[in-house]
Amino acid sequence: MELDRDVLLSGTAPQTCGFEKVADNLLLLEGRDFRQDPLEDDQALFLRTELGLVVALGCAHRGVLNTLALGRRLTGQEQVYLVLGGTHLLAADGRTLEATIAGLRQAGVQWLGVSHCTGGSAAVRLAQAFGKRFFFNHAGTTLSFPLQPASP
């Protein structure tokens, strides 16, 4: 959904990246039975900027790379300047995490600000991979563009 010329909501991100999937333990109750929740309501916000695409993730249950691919397609911006928010990597194994890092690099991510559902181990590995371009996006974080993270 286009909120403004340069501001879009994701809608459902297609699961095109082979290794990203909705976690098996996320369930919906239907009557007396549970079924896997496809989390089609997971949302992200895409901003077209002169610096590149800015992506604010909700929780990326459908995959951070799947979400970035959708944002790049919808906005026409290949270069991703900033990814901000929950990456849902808290249970990611080593191979998945390394493939995610490779995908983030391939998308040209300049800054990575993670929060809540990223998980400690994944955050440490992402910090190693992105160095000074990594930060924890806690409540109250203030950002200026070109990006300069500041503590609350």
Buried (B, 14 or more C-beta within 10 A) or exposed (E): EEEEEBBBEBBBBEBEBEEBBBEEEEEEEEEEEEEEBBBEEBBBBBBBBEBBBBBBBBBBBBBBBBBBBBBBEBBEBEEBBBBBBBBBBBEBEEEBBEBBBEBBEEBBBBBBBBBBBBBEBBBEBBBEBBEEBBBEBEEEBEBEEEBEBEEE
